[in-house]
Amino acid sequence: MYLIDCPHCGPRAQLEFTYERTMDSIAPAGADPQEAMRVLYSRANPMGADDEVWRHTYGCRAWLVLTRNRMTHSIDAVRAVGPETLA
Amino acid sequence: MSAGPSRISPGGETVTFTFDAVTYCARAGDTLAAALLANGVGLVARSFKYHRPRGIMAAGIEEPNALVTVGEGGRAEPNTRATDLFVYEGMVAKSQNAWPSLSLDLGAALGLASPALPAGFYYKTFFGPAKRWMRYEWLIRRAAGLGNAPTLPDPDKFAQRAAFCDVLVVGAGPAGIKAALEAAESGAQVMLVEQDAVLGGSLHRDPDPECDAAWIAASAARIAALGGRILLRTTASGYWDHNFLTLTQRLAEPGAVPAHGFAQQLWHLRAGRVVLATGVIERPIPFTNNDRPGVMLAGAVRTYVRRYGVLPGRRVVIAANNDDAYRTAAALIEAGAEVLAILDSRSSSTADAPDGVPVLYDARPTHVSGTAHRLSRVTALVREREQSWTADLLAVSGGFVPVAHLHMQAGGKLDWNEAAQAFVPGVTHQNCVTIGAAADPVPATPAAPAGHPKKSFVDFQNDVSLADIDLAWQEGYRSVEHLKRYTTLGMATDQGKTSNMVALSRLAERGHVSVPQAGLTTFRPPFTPVTMGLFAGAGARNAAAHERRLALYDLHEARGPVWQPLGYWFRPRAYTLGSETLAEAALREARGVRTSVGLTDVSTLAKFEVSGPDAAALLEIVCATTVSKLAAGRGRYTFMLREDGMVFDDGTVWRLAEDRYLLTSSTGGADRMASHLSFVRNVLRPELRVSVVNVQEHHAGIAFAGPKASTLLAGLIGEAPPRHMSLARAVIAGVPVLLLAASYSGERAFEIYAEATQAQPVWRALAAAAEAEGGAPYGMDAMELLRIEKGHVVVGGEVDGRTTPRDLGLDKMLNKAGGFIGANGLQRPALSEPGRIELVGLEALGGEIAEGAMLIGAGGGAPQGHVTAAGRRVIEGGAIALAHLAGGHARRGEELTAASPTRGITTRVRVVAPHFYDPAGERYRD
């Protein structure tokens, strides 16, 4: 079980979190339909680090982007996303 | 001197137990295996497939043969290793897989037919005619097997807890104790876990003057004094990501009544660093009848002699390929046994044999013989010449296998150690290290087996012999993973702890490759079997899912309804009166709605308040229908799509004010919708100025429906109620309410929302008004009848994740401007091709329609769809249904067969439009 360092709550066990999807499966708003479907179904699945959307569902409920290594399962970065993190 | 196992010096027995209904005495601290040997019991089990007599082979958790069922009733624990079970007063243990008894086992007759059960025989039975297979299957299932699972509920409780430590040490042998002590002295928070009931590990078979009992006790005391925690009878059974381990702790021995009600405890442990001092498992040697009682691992012999004071035999031959087994000769002689010979398969050794014990080099056992209970003769090839001994014990050692299971579970690699002929822990990316014998096993030299392959067993628990491995090889199974599945080698409760390396060596020999080239199967958790109740923990007996009660629960309960679970909620299914059946009550309630008025609790619907300048913009992303054109005070039906264009939920959207909306959606999808809205708002469109608040439980909701609903409501609120799909605020029984004029039933109807804590007077007032006019509350079954007749879809029924808006006949409502989630997915060409599964209505041409029935065309053939919901015309009677049918929209008027073999109902039906009642929607309007 992963130990995920929530930016709001600190390190917490994976069972407090839910996985949503990979970042690369999200097409930008206004993408053309064919491109949007390609993005949805053709994922890079890299043999290494990838960005994933998770949520601290059973904690602060924040949406997070984890940079997770698919080979070693190490989590190299965690950042919160939402209106409050907009530049 | 009598042959067979016995106690070295008698006396000291204080505990009594039974094995197969015979009462025996044991010393405190004995395992069941030690106690049985002390009592001269050699035969303890029958093997899985051939029912061969089996005895005790090991002294630890690797034991493949001596499996027993211990305890009685719901507390019975099958497949418990006699070597991992400490005897307690009154313990009841039974042998398994033998009938009528271990000694007189009729299943043993199967052993004579063993040529008919070679490797893969089970798969080969698939090739015959199906009827014959059914007969094999019955026979195989009866004859083969381990213990039986108890049929009664487990009376014991299982605890779960979480913990942290800086350093976890697994295994409390000399290396583990030293490591734990060192870590504790350095200031680390230490946990030391040991699956045995005592600390010391190998010290109990191989005493070390520097690590004697006093040293063990002093070390343990020091670790504890420094704040460390030592857990006995605790197995690190799973090693997961990020140094997370699951520990299974026995608080009572298997089958025993736990002192505080808790039988076991599961630890969820996060460790900074993990030290694996897990030791080794000794390899058996294959030769003819090497599975007989009286053949025992050499290290286990030392353990029985030195730890338990039990002599597994009096006239002993030792067969080995390493120096370690020589120590067994010394232990046996100390205890007064006679060691007839050490058969060393190597051509020389520098190991010291005790005085007077002949050492024979180039010597390999070929076979043993004896009764089901006792060994009597050992035969070996010594420099290629046969030689025999009259002996009651053969101690064997084929080398040592590091217990690298946890290391591998952690994602670590294994390295091949040529000198030890074993895989040892290699690199790992987790903060974990292996120390002691597991990191540095005793050297051993491989030797070719000298017995008959058919009776030379490799996997004792699954009755896999060298011949079975050879057969699998001949039949083309080259990969070790295939070999495992084909022969069942390494499966079942011991997961090949004693057999994997012997099998790999054989595979490598066959393929003329090195052992590491032959490969290795993956070790997966748990290390040793875990009782299922431990995973459930406090979640057993339904405690895992909470139960939610409606705000109006008391009022419903007073009417004695039949309750229906719906997600976490319980809703009234029907309010049965007198001797009414559920179906009768539902029909009466539904008729009440059609002819007069009824009321029902709709509080569980998902509800969200969406507000802010961009509220409409957010809703137009989530909803596939137009929202922004909705005037304040108005509402409409809506549905939501996944990105692939499939409908996943539906509901209504209401414009409460210029920048404020109320969105309702299905009860069952409430959590999913909450998460979806949050994802869209925070991840997809963080720039929107909008707030989404989940108000599901803030409001209690009551639907008030029927031709008399409008008039009655007007009487209660003192003004004309809102028109269909409009909203109004009012006061009922002194409570402020929100009135949404929407109809699910097909009648003029209102959803009336009040703050949950104040809703009871509202229900009472509505119920009294309804009952004065012959109306009544209705439950979910009546609601189902009403919505089927009206052709409204239900999430989880007609909306099953495979249907598009067009399939459901909803495409005219789609937002033409696009921009909603799913708009891109809907443009995929296959979603507009003819022949898709489409929503239709069905009318029975007589009889009932079964829910789930398959729809078969006039010419027979494959099913073309299925019945999603079966109902009846509420007033006129007659069975109707909603269904998914391939190309259904174009098939109105066609006759089909709705067949449900499982319910035994087959009906002729006609395809019609999915609107059986008031298709023009005239009854909604005043």
Interface residues (C-beta under 8 A of the other chain):
Chain A: M1 Y2 L3 A13 Q14 T18 E20 I26 A27 A29 A31 P33 A36 M37 L40 V53 R55 T57 R61 W63 T72 H73 S74 V81 G82 P83 T85 L86
Chain B: A162 W240 D241 H242 N243 F244 H268 R270 G411 H429 E643 D644 S675 S678 F679 R681 N682 V683 L684 R685 P686 E687 L688 A823 N824 G825 Q827 R828
